[in-house]
Amino acid sequence: MIDWKQETSDVNARLKELASRTPDTLKGALLLSGAGARTNHLDARTRELIALAVAVTTRCDGCIAAHAAQAVKLGIGDEEIAEALGVAINLNAGAALVYSSHVLDAVDRLKQTREGELHA
């Protein structure tokens, strides 16, 4: 299992290094990160549940560590987290289905192109 506190510490250390090399990149990312809190159309709990679901779909351990810690601080319940993760699981499966149709389309189109080239 991952040591989530260590994961956060490791990521933060590397981000400090990145910030020293390209400070505007980190400033831009932090600006995006805080944008929702400034508009406040969603509450902090909802934003964290969305962040956890997205972290799962993007397979980002650093994101999971950071947003799980924030979820704990906000007192988000296990059932709420499980429901958000259920949405992530559903979307991953749904995305696989949709992109499977893309593969079928690509193969069909490429076969047609190849057949056209062979007959030309």
C-alpha positions as CSV (number, residue, x, y, z in Angstrom):
1,M,0.0,0.0,0.0
2,I,1.0,3.6,-0.6
3,D,2.1,5.8,2.3
4,W,-0.3,8.7,1.5
5,K,1.4,11.2,3.8
6,Q,4.8,10.3,2.2
7,E,3.2,10.6,-1.3
8,T,2.1,14.1,-0.5
9,S,5.5,15.0,0.9
10,D,7.3,13.6,-2.1
11,V,5.0,15.3,-4.7
12,N,5.3,18.6,-2.8
13,A,9.1,18.4,-2.8
14,R,9.2,17.8,-6.5
15,L,6.7,20.5,-7.2
16,K,8.9,23.0,-5.3
17,E,11.8,21.9,-7.6
18,L,9.5,22.4,-10.7
19,A,8.4,25.8,-9.4
20,S,12.0,26.9,-9.1
21,R,12.6,26.0,-12.8
22,T,9.3,27.3,-14.2
23,P,7.4,29.4,-11.6
24,D,4.7,30.6,-13.9
25,T,3.6,27.0,-14.6
26,L,3.0,26.4,-11.0
27,K,1.4,29.8,-10.5
28,G,-1.0,29.0,-13.3
29,A,-1.9,25.5,-11.9
30,L,-2.5,27.0,-8.5
31,L,-4.7,29.7,-10.0
32,L,-6.8,27.0,-11.7
33,S,-6.9,25.0,-8.5
34,G,-8.4,27.8,-6.5
35,A,-10.8,29.1,-9.2
36,G,-13.8,27.1,-8.0
37,A,-13.4,28.3,-4.4
38,R,-13.6,31.9,-5.7
39,T,-16.8,31.4,-7.6
40,N,-18.2,29.2,-4.9
41,H,-21.0,27.8,-7.1
42,L,-20.2,24.4,-5.6
43,D,-19.3,23.9,-1.9
44,A,-15.9,22.6,-0.9
45,R,-17.3,19.2,-0.1
46,T,-18.7,18.8,-3.6
47,R,-15.5,20.0,-5.2
48,E,-13.5,17.5,-3.2
49,L,-15.8,14.6,-4.1
50,I,-15.5,15.6,-7.8
51,A,-11.7,15.8,-7.4
52,L,-11.5,12.4,-5.9
53,A,-13.5,10.9,-8.7
54,V,-11.4,12.6,-11.3
55,A,-8.2,11.6,-9.5
56,V,-9.4,8.0,-9.9
57,T,-10.2,8.4,-13.6
58,T,-6.8,10.0,-14.3
59,R,-5.0,7.5,-12.1
60,C,-3.2,10.3,-10.2
61,D,-1.8,9.1,-6.8
62,G,-0.6,12.6,-5.9
63,C,-4.1,13.9,-6.5
64,I,-5.7,11.1,-4.5
65,A,-3.3,11.9,-1.6
66,A,-4.1,15.6,-1.6
67,H,-7.8,15.3,-2.1
68,A,-8.3,12.4,0.3
69,A,-6.5,14.5,3.0
70,Q,-8.8,17.4,2.2
71,A,-11.9,15.2,2.3
72,V,-10.9,13.9,5.7
73,K,-10.4,17.6,6.9
74,L,-13.9,18.4,5.6
75,G,-15.4,15.4,7.4
76,I,-16.7,13.9,4.1
77,G,-18.3,10.5,5.0
78,D,-17.2,7.2,3.6
79,E,-20.6,6.7,2.0
80,E,-20.3,10.0,0.1
81,I,-16.8,9.1,-1.1
82,A,-18.0,5.7,-2.1
83,E,-20.8,7.2,-4.2
84,A,-18.4,9.6,-5.9
85,L,-16.0,6.7,-6.6
86,G,-19.0,4.8,-8.1
87,V,-19.5,7.6,-10.5
88,A,-15.8,7.4,-11.5
89,I,-16.0,3.6,-12.0
90,N,-19.1,4.0,-14.1
91,L,-17.5,6.7,-16.3
92,N,-14.3,4.6,-16.7
93,A,-16.4,1.7,-17.9
94,G,-18.5,4.0,-20.0
95,A,-15.5,5.6,-21.6
96,A,-14.1,2.1,-22.4
97,L,-17.3,1.3,-24.1
98,V,-17.4,4.5,-26.1
99,Y,-13.7,4.3,-27.1
100,S,-14.2,0.7,-28.1
101,S,-16.7,2.0,-30.7
102,H,-13.9,4.3,-31.8
103,V,-11.6,1.4,-32.3
104,L,-14.2,-0.5,-34.4
105,D,-14.7,2.6,-36.5
106,A,-10.9,3.1,-37.0
107,V,-10.4,-0.5,-38.0
108,D,-13.3,-0.3,-40.5
109,R,-12.2,2.9,-42.0
110,L,-8.6,1.8,-42.3
111,K,-9.7,-1.4,-43.9
112,Q,-11.7,0.6,-46.4
113,T,-8.7,2.8,-47.1
114,R,-6.4,-0.1,-47.6
115,E,-8.9,-1.9,-49.9
116,G,-9.2,1.3,-51.9
117,E,-5.4,1.5,-52.2
118,L,-5.2,-2.1,-53.3
119,H,-7.7,-1.6,-56.1
120,A,-6.2,1.7,-57.3
